[in-house]
Amino acid sequence: MEIKLNGEWTAFPDGATVADVLDAAGGQRPGIAVAVDGVVVRRADWATTAVPKGAVLDVLTAVQGG
């Protein structure tokens, strides 16, 4: 299946979870947030949240400052 990961179309196996996508993209790191189709997914749910075909997945890094 194809998903849009941080603006780029990328292929993943059907049934891939948020955790699977993060692992393939370089690992799960502290200080990141993930949104699937604009909805934030709680870290506790990454391993059980399937990413649907054609989804837009945004991985955001927390930045401190003002």
N, C-alpha and C positions, 0 to 999 in steps of 0.2 A: 504494500500500500504506500501511497505518497502522502506526506504531511508537509506543511510549511513550517520549518523550524527556524526561528529568528530570521524570517524573510527569505529563506531558501528552501526550495522543494527538495525533499530528501526521502529516500525509500527506507521503509522499515517493514518487518514481518507483520502480517495480520495479527491483531490481538496484542500488539506491543503496549506496554503500560508507560506511564510517565517515567517511572524509574528506569525502564529499559531504554527509553530514548535518551535520558540523561547519561546513563552508563555508556552508551554508544557515542555520545557527544563529548566524552571526556570525563565522565564521573560526576557524582553528586557532591557538590561543594557546600560548605556552610555559607550563609549570607546570600542565598539565591531564592527567588520566588519563581513559580511557574504558573502560567495562565494557559488554559486550553480554550480556544475560541472566546477569549476575553474574560473567562471566569477563572479566578485564582483557585488553584488546587492546593489544599493543605498538605504540608510535608508528610503527615501521617497517612495520607491517602495516595501518595505517589505509587506505591507498589501495587495498589489494587485498582487504580484508575486507568482504564483502557483509553487509548487515544484513537478516535475514529478516523477512518479514511478521509483525507481531504481536510483534516483539522489544521488550525493555525495554532502552533505552540510557541509561546514566547517565554524565554528564560531571561530573567532580569536579575542583575546584581545590585545588592543594596550598596548605596554610596552615602557616606556621611559628609555633611558640610552644609553650607547655607548659601 
